[in-house]
Amino acid sequence: MRAPRLPAWTATLTWKAAVFIAVMCCALAALLGILVHVSVTGQTVNDSREKALARLTDVTRLYEAGEPLPRFAGIDPPGLPASLRALAVRGERGTVVAEDRGRPTMWAAGPADGRALAVRVDYTQSAETIDALDRSIVGSSVLAIGATLLVGAFAVTRVTRRLHLTAQVARRISAGDLDARVDDPRTKDPSRPQDEVATVSGALDTMASSLQSKLQSEQRFTADVAHELRTPLTGLSAAAELLPEGRPSELVRDRVRAMRALTEDLLEISRLDARNETVDLAVHELGPLVERVVRASGTDTEVRVVRDTTVETDRRRLERVLGNLVANAHKHGSPPVVVTVDGPVLSVRDHGPGYPGYLLESGPQRFRTESGGKGHGLGLTIAVGQAEVIGAELRFTGAQGGGAEARLRLPEYVAFADPARED
């Protein structure tokens, strides 16, 4: 039988700190309470014992002188504990606290001609004093634990709040927001002492700044290279058109077209990396839009419309995403290639060997393909970037029965009713 899982909040640092503080406070309060209780109880019992033994000494003198005994003394009085009676009969003196007629009593007894001469001292006030002391110890311990928990929770919450902020900034950076910073004030002022959280925050900010600088340098380099290649490739394309017809000229034109396509892909990726793209939203019927894209691709692709719907999206960017997915399915997969429209969800499936493992785990990577065909790994990278721009979710999975499947979920358009028309 599997043990029940604890709630997620029990794993938080605040909860663990609160439990640790509470356990330590309880242990400390219990230790101090026991020490105080033992010390005060011992002192109270010793005082009562000395008082009872002093009375026993006085009563013994009266008994030996043959004078009458006071009310609190007697020979083998009723209520005398048997253990104390046996001790006195053996010729020894002793004391014991016991109940007498429902009241706590300190008994003292000694030998008297083979019997027990005993005196009793009312122990009620001493017992009540000890009980009141115990209640005070418990009450003060509860108050001290509560106050310590509040102060400790406040102190720990301040630390955990800073840790949560650092984690939030780290997640924003991993999501692509390279401008995110913790900006802990302790890291900006060198004169202020830095704790461990400030050290981590400062290291994260430094890492983010370094990463942003390197990525921006790479983006500028990619954009600059692509821009510089456009001019010579345009001239090369024009020159290739002037070559006489033949196999060599066809190979040159084919390579020039491939170079121009690669250059345009690099420019598009650099724009997506810069995250300054604007979206031209409009309402479109998804089924007809998909059919137009498939016809324009010039490929043998089947379109299945299970449930048509209306979406609000950027038509040009959606066509780019779908075109890249269809082209990738034909280039690296095997027929038949099927595009299915099921509400706001588009799926592009082929019956090839499927996506490589690295792509299923971490998404497409630039300039990396493992399907054995030609390519630079830029088509799916652009598809992912354009899908993110239009607010769609693109996922790559293995299809049932073999093959690869890309699923694109678009934000569905919801039309609100016009109150004027309803009237």
N, C-alpha and C positions, 0 to 999 in steps of 0.2 A: 504494500500500500504506500503510495507516494505521500510524503509529508506535505502539509499545506504550506503554500508560499506566503511569506510575510508581505504586508503592503509595501509599496514602493517607497513611501515616506520614511519607513524605518531604516532605510539605507542612507538617509541624508546625514550630513555632518552635524546639523543642528540637533537632530534627534539623538545621535550618538553622544554628542557633548552633553545634552540634557540628561541622558541616562547616566553618563559617567559622573556628572556633578551631583545628581540625586543620590547615586549609590555611595559616593564618597562622603556627602553630607550626612546621610543616614548612618554610615559606619562611624563617622566622627562623633555625631550626636549620641549614638548608642554607647560608644566608648566613654565619652565624657559623662553621660548620664549614669552609667554603671559606676564609674569612679566616685562621682559625687554621692550617689545613693549609698554605696558601700561605706564611704567615709562618714557621712552624717548618721547613717544607721548605726555604725559601730560606736560612734561617739555617744549617741543617745542611749544605746543599750548599756554601755559602760557606766554612764551616769546613773541610770536606773539600777544597775547591778550594785554599784557602790552604795547607793541609798538603801537598797534592800539588805545588803550585808551589814550596814551600820545599824539598821533596825534589829537585825537578827542578833547582833552583839549585845544591844541593849536589852532585848527580850531574854537572852540567855542569862544575863546577870539577874534579871527579875526572877526567872525560873529557879536559878540556883539559890536565891535568897528566900524562896518560898512565897514571893509576893504574887498577887493576881496579875494575869497577863492582859494586855490591852486587846481591843476588839480585833485588830488586824493580825493577831498572833494566836497560836494554839498548838496543842499536841495532836499530831495526826489529824489535822483539820480536814473536813470534807472538801473535795475539789483539788487536793494536792496531787500533782502528777505522780504516777507510780514510779517513774524513773527517778524522780527527785527523792521520793520517800525511800527507795531502796538505797540511794546514795547516802542519805542521812543515817539509816540503820547501820550501814557499814562503818559509821564513825567519821564521815567526811561532810564538808559543807559545800553547798552549790546553789546555783540559781537557774531558773528556766522561765521563759515567757509562755504562758498558756491562757486559755479561755477560762474564766471563772464567772458563772452566772451570766454568760453572754458578753462579758467585758474583758478586754485584754488585761492581763495581770502579770506582774513580775513576782515570781515566787522565790523565796530564799529559805533554805532548810539546813538544819544541823542536828547532830546526835543529842538525845536527851534520855538517858537510862534505857537504852535499847529501842527507843522510839524516835520519831521525827518531830523536832520542834521547828515550826515553820511560821514565816511572816509573809504577808502579801502587800504589794505596793500597786496602786492603780496605774496602769500603763496606757490608759486611753489617750491622754493628751500627747504622749510621745508617739503613739501609733498614728494619731491624726496628723501630727507634725510631719512624720515620714510620708504619709499618703499625700499630704498637700505638697510636699517637696517633689514627690514623683510626678504629680499632675503638672506642677510648674516646669519640671524638666521636659516632660512630653510637649507641653504647649510651646515653650520657648524653642524646643528643637524643631517643631513644625513651622513656626514663624521664621526661624533662621534658615531652614531648608527652602521655604517658599521665597524668601528674600534673595537667597543665594541663587536659586533657579532663575528668578527674574533678571538679576544682574548678569548672571552667566549667559542666559539666552540673549540678552541685549548685546553683550560683547561678541558672542559667537555669531549672531545674526549680522552684525556689521561686517565681520570677516566673510561670512558666506555670501552676503550681498555683493561684496567686491569680487568674490570668486565667480558668482553667477554672471556678473557683468563681463568679466574676462572671458568666460566660456561663451557668452553671447557674441562678443566681438570676434572670437575665434571662429564661431560658426558663420558669421557674416563674411569673414575673410574667405573661408572655404567655399562659400556660395558665390564668390566673385566680387564682393564689395571690398576692394583693396584700399578704399579710403577710410575704412573703419579703424578706430583707435580706442584704446581704453582711456588714455589721458589721465592716469592716476596722478593727483596733485603731489604725491610723495616722490614721484619720479622726476618731476620738473624742478623741484627745489632741492639742490644738493645738501643744503644745511639741515634739512629735515631727516630724521632717522628713517630708514626703510626697513619694513618687515618683509617676510617671505612673499606675501601676496603682491606687494609693490614690486618686488624683484621679478616675479613672474609676469606681471603686467608690463613692466618696462621691456622685458625680453620679447614679449609678444609684439609690442609696438615696434621695436627695432626690427624684428623679423618681417613684420608686415611692410615696413618702409623699404627694406632691402628687396623683398619679393616684388613689391610694386615697381621699384626702379628697374629691376631686371626684366620684368614682363613688359613694361613700357618700352624699354630699349629693344626687346625682341619684336614687339609690335611695330615700332617705327622702322626697324630694319626690314621686316617683311613687307610693309607698305611701300617703303622706298624702293626695294628691289623690284616689286611688282610694277610700280609706276615707271621705273627706269626701263623695264623690259618691254613695256607696251610700245614705245616708239620704234625700236629696232624690229620688233615682231610685226608691226604694221607694215614697215618697209619690206620686210622679208616676205610677208604674205603677198604684197603687190608684185614683188619680183617673181615669186613662184607662179603667179598667174600668167606671167609672160613666157614661161618655159614652154617648149614644144611638147605636145602630147606624147605620153609614153610612160612606161613603168617607173623610171627614175623621177619624173616630175610628179607622178602620183604619190610616191613615197615622200618627197619633199613637202608637198601640200598637206599630206596627212600628218607629218611631224609638226608642221607649222601650226595646224589647227589644234593639235594636242598641246603645244606650248602656249597658244593663246588661251585655251580653256584653262590650263593650269594657272596662268597669270591672273585670269579673271577670278578663279577660285581663291587664290591668295589674297587678292584685293578684297573680296567679299569677307573672307575670314578676318582680315585686319579690321574691317569696319565692325564686324560682330564683336571682336575682342575689345574694341574701343567703347562699346556699349553706348553709342550715341545715335543709334538707329531710331527713326520715327515710324510709327505705324499708321497706315491709312485704312481705318476700319470701315467696313460696309457690310450690309446684310446680303447673304448669298444662299441660294439653294445648293445644298452640298452635293446631291446626286448628279445633277447636270454639270456642275463644276468639275467633279472627278472624271466624268466621261470625256469632257473636253481635254483635260490634261492627258488622259490616256491616249486619245486619238492623236494629239499633237506629238506624243512621244514616238509614234510610228512603230510601236512594238506590238507583238501579239500578246496582249494582256486582257484577261477577262475581268469585267466589272459586274459585281453583284450588289444590288441595292436591296438590302433586307428591310430597312426602315429609313426613309428619307427624312431630313430635318433641315432647319434653317440655322445658320451659324453667322455670327458677327465676327469677321476676321479680315485680315489683309489678303486679298485675293492673290496678289503677285507673290507674296512670301509663301502662302499655302501651296501655290502651284510649284514653287521652287522646292519645297519640302517633298511633296508627292512625286514630282519628277525625279528627284534624286533617289527616292526610295525605289521607284519602279526601275530606274536605270541600274541601280545596284543589284536588284533582284535578278535582272536579266544578265548582268555582267558576271556576277559571282555565284548565282544560283542555277537552278535548272527549271525548265518549263514543266507544268503550266504555272504561270504567274497570275495570281488572282487578287484583285483589289475589291474589298468588301466594305460597304457603307452600312453601318448599323447605328442609326441615330447620329450622335456627335462623334462616334468612334470610327476611324478608318483603320483598316488592316491591310497590309501588303504582304502576301505570302508567296514563297517559291517552294520548290520541292528539291532543292539542292542539298549540300552537306550541312547546312546550317551555319549560324554565326560562330566565329571562333570563341574560345573560352574567355580570352581577355576582354572581348567586346561585351559579352554578357555580364561580366563582373564589374567593369569600370567604364563602359561606354566606348565609342569609337575614338581612335587615336590617329593623329595626323601622320601621314607617310608611313603607315603600317597596314599591310594587308597580308592575310595568310590563306587566301582561298585559291592561290595558284594563278589567278588572272591578273590582268594589268590594272593598275590603279595606284592612287596615292593616299587613299584613306581620307580624302577631303570631302567626298560627296556626303557621307553620313555625318561628318563633323559639321558641315554647313547645314544639313537638315536639322540636327540637334540645336544649333544656334538659332536658326530661323524659327523653329518651333517655340523656343524659349521667348523670342521677341513677341510672337503673337499670342503668348499665354497658353500654349498647348503643351500637353505632356506626351513625349515620345519615348516608348519603351521597346527594347529589343528582346525577343524571347525565342525559344525553340518551339516549332509547331508540333502538334500531336501528329504522329505518323511520319515524322521526319520533315526536314526543311527549316527555313527561317521565317520568322514573322515579325513585322514591325507594326506596332499599334500606336496610332496617333489619336489622342482624345482632345477634341476641340471644345472651347467654351460655347455652350448652346445658347442660341438667342431666344429670349423670352419676351413675347409681345404683350404689352399691357393693354387691357381693354380701354376703349374710349368712352368715358361716362356720357358725353354728349350724344353718341350714337345709341347708347343703351336707352336714353330717355326718348 
